[in-house]
Amino acid sequence: MSSTGKIDKNLRKEAEARVAAMVPELKVEVPADPARLLHDLRVHQIELEMQNEELRSSRDELELARDQYAILYNQSPLGYLSLDSSGVIRRVNQTFSDLVGLDSAKLVGHSFSAFLHPDDSDTFLGRYGAIFRVPEGKQLELRLKASQGTIVVQVHARKEKARDNLLIALVDITQQKKAEAYSRTLLEEKQVLLREVHHRIKNNMNIINAFLSLQASMCASPEAVSALEEASSRVIGMMLIYDKLYRSEAFSSLSARAYLADLLDAIVAQFSSSTICVEHDIEEIMLASTILFPLGIIINELVTNAFKYAFPGGMDGCIKIRLERSLENRIVCTVSDTGIGLKPMAGKKVEGGFGFTLIDALVDQLGGKMNRSSGSGSTEFVIEFPLSSDV
């Protein structure tokens, strides 16, 4: 049985019950058939009154729902409008009317593109056909000629089921765009400032290096000259990093391959040896400048030391540098040579002068460890440290 039949049956029963309650009023001497007829008429009358009451209640609920929908539609923070296949406005909400400063009567029947910035109007018309056919997943950012000036809106669309129209929702993203533009300006200013800082530091280091070279040229003591040249080499290593940072778009990290290759070229140029070759195999890894600073100094010390002491008497040999990332996401740097080897050492730390003391301190700074193996015809240093060192 349908729901309508059940309702009618219930109404009939309730009407019968009401008529039964009114029986005393019907105690009139009439023939049996007229009494039955009167009874049925009374039942139908009450049944109709109950149906009318339910209809009135349903109508009130529908009117309330309609009013609530109208409030939500018109007071929404989004601008809503319905467009036909040609992009002509068929319906708008109050929010959109307020945005453009016109009543809905002056908007309906006009092309939506007429209310866009001239540069965006052609863009909208050019893409509207595709959006109308398949609106899902498509968005546009357009400039709308609003009552308070031009604003930027994000356009979302979906098909209306009841009509062959497109329902457009406009989100005002003007403030968001202004915030993004302001953030970009601040970022550009920061980049310019950092680039200037790196440039000035590099220039200052260049001046320091020039002073060290000048002082070395005026010294008679070979030990003093050697010490000044070592200091100059360290300054050059640090200066290379600032030069890379100055030229880089990213100020926090650099390519280990690019930096270390330039560093090794500078060291080789400093010694100008025709009997010693330098080979390097450096994996392309982006490392923070806070890691590259100590790593560059460590490699500079080890390679410089090999040039000076591993090949006495002009003997032939080779220095090899390898940098790679291990499976445990750690950095492994190996510096080896085919020279005469180092003197035996006691304990875990490398014995020697200031250079080795500096190396030990920098390895600790990287949170790493260093192993050395040395024998006749070979020396190898292996430095291992975590990729994200807190230095």
Secondary structure, DSSP 4 states (H G I P E B T S, - for coil): --HHHHHHHHHHHHHHHHHHHTGGGG-----HHHHHHHHHHHHHHHHHHHHHHHHHHHHHHHHHHHHHHHHHHHH-SSEEEEE-TTSBEEEE-HHHHHHHT--HHHHTTSBGGGGB-HHHHHHHHHHHHHHHH--TT-EEEEEEEETTEEEEEEEEEEE-SSSS-EEEEEEE-HHHHHHHHHHHHHHHHHHHHHHHHHHHHHHHHHHHHHHHHHHHHT---HHHHHHHHHHHHHHHHHHHHHHHHHH-S-SSEEEHHHHHHHHHHHHHHHH--SSEEEEEEE---EEEHHHHHHHHHHHHHHHHHHHHHTSGGG--EEEEEEEEE-TTSEEEEEEEE-SS-PPP--SSSPPSSHHHHHHHHHHHHTT-EEEEEEETTEEEEEEEEETT---
